[in-house]
Amino acid sequence: MPKHLIPGLILSAGFCSLCAMSYLIFDSVPQAPDAPVATKAEPASRAWGASPFAVGAPTDGSIAARPGNAPRQPIYGRNGRQVDFGGENAADYIAQWSALARNGDAAAAYKVFQAADVCANNDEPVPPFGSATERDEFLRERDNLNRLCEGVSAAQVQERMVFLNLAARAGNRDAQIDYFMEGPDGKPYDAAIDDPALLRWKSDSITFLKSASAQGDAFALGLLANAYDAGQIVESDPKMSLAYTMANAAARHVDLTPDQLRARFGSQMSDDDFAAAIQMGRQISALCCQK
């Protein structure tokens, strides 16, 4: 495993459970022989999950020159995005931005969330690895993260969700996607629990994902297609799933033919509903993704 895959990508149980709860629609849409292969959705310049491969990713296996220091180059948060601590440790960085964040500054709020999120759930069970070398490398990187996060309290880690909510409500599309991916209150999604807080998270998640998708975010569009297909955070609706699948394709400049979509969705709806879903997909695509 390349060393730069590990820093900051110790994913939370909430993130993993959300990823597992549904598959990406495009994996099951048959491809025409001459059509581009439809891959999993990703946002454009700041590709979610792809950033560990970005130019400048640290490759020396170390996060800090000495305990408590942030790296000279950004590390990668658990959401796959770069986090630049500006040479500070996490506690000092959070302290620097917290006052502004508490006064409603959405940009500062997202900075605090990102920094605290790097420090979240770093004590989770070690996942299985293909070799002892990979496992040892993971443990070294986690130890580096723990040193970077010295002085960050459990309360600050939990408070990150307040700041994430603030940034999402202010229209930050990265925060809007993160809100869904973090899970309810930063905890794993549990379909068996249906309390008011979980219902609120479900409703807010769909609202935020729709807001991000309206800005042409391909990953948000793919998540919506999944959500309406799986029916776990919103009522299952094959027509909406098809429509957002089309919009996701438009955002990624991938052409899906009606025959391909019919092969995937046709058995789930009548011909009239299929035609209506195609029209809805075109409308969503025109609004979000063909600018």
PyMOL commands that set and color helices and strands:
alter all, ss='L'
color gray80, all
select helices_A, chain A and resi 3-5+13-20+25-28+51-53+90-102+106-118+132-148+154-169+173-182+184-186+196-214+218-230+238-251+258-268+271-288
alter helices_A, ss='H'
color red, helices_A
select strands_A, chain A and resi 75-76+82-83
alter strands_A, ss='S'
color yellow, strands_A
deselect
rebuild
show_as cartoon
